[in-house]
Amino acid sequence: MTKYQYYMSKADEEITKAIKFAQKGEQALAQFHKNASNGFKEKALNLSIEEGEKEI
């Protein structure tokens, strides 16, 4: 798994958690996990090509 894939995978996990909390009516936790997802996406998108292709 590359660093890019790792960060995008973590973003997917966090957005799934956000959806589950939103469905339960836990808006604060849903927002927290949505923000975490956005943070992982930003990390992935800010990687250089060389960094993103590194295996972890």
C-alpha positions in Angstrom: 0.0 0.0 0.0 1.3 3.4 -0.9 1.2 6.4 1.4 -1.4 8.0 -0.9 -3.6 4.9 -0.8 -3.2 4.8 3.0 -4.4 8.3 3.5 -7.3 7.9 1.1 -8.3 4.6 2.9 -8.3 6.4 6.2 -10.4 9.2 4.7 -12.9 6.6 3.6 -13.0 5.0 7.0 -13.6 8.4 8.7 -16.4 9.4 6.3 -18.1 6.0 7.0 -17.9 6.7 10.7 -19.3 10.2 10.1 -22.3 8.8 8.2 -23.0 6.3 11.0 -23.0 9.0 13.6 -25.1 11.3 11.5 -27.7 8.5 11.2 -27.8 8.1 15.0 -28.3 11.8 15.4 -24.8 12.5 16.9 -24.1 15.6 14.9 -21.0 16.6 16.8 -19.3 13.3 16.3 -20.4 13.2 12.7 -18.8 16.6 12.1 -15.6 15.5 13.9 -15.2 12.4 11.7 -16.1 14.4 8.5 -13.3 16.8 9.4 -10.9 14.0 10.0 -11.8 12.6 6.6 -11.1 15.9 5.0 -7.8 16.1 6.8 -6.7 12.7 5.5 -7.7 13.7 1.9 -5.7 17.0 2.2 -2.7 15.0 3.4 -3.0 12.7 0.4 -3.4 15.5 -2.1 -0.5 17.5 -0.7 2.0 14.6 -1.1 4.5 14.9 -3.9 4.4 12.2 -6.5 7.5 10.6 -5.0 6.1 10.7 -1.5 2.7 9.4 -2.6 4.2 6.4 -4.4 6.3 5.3 -1.4 5.2 1.9 0.1 4.4 1.9 3.8 
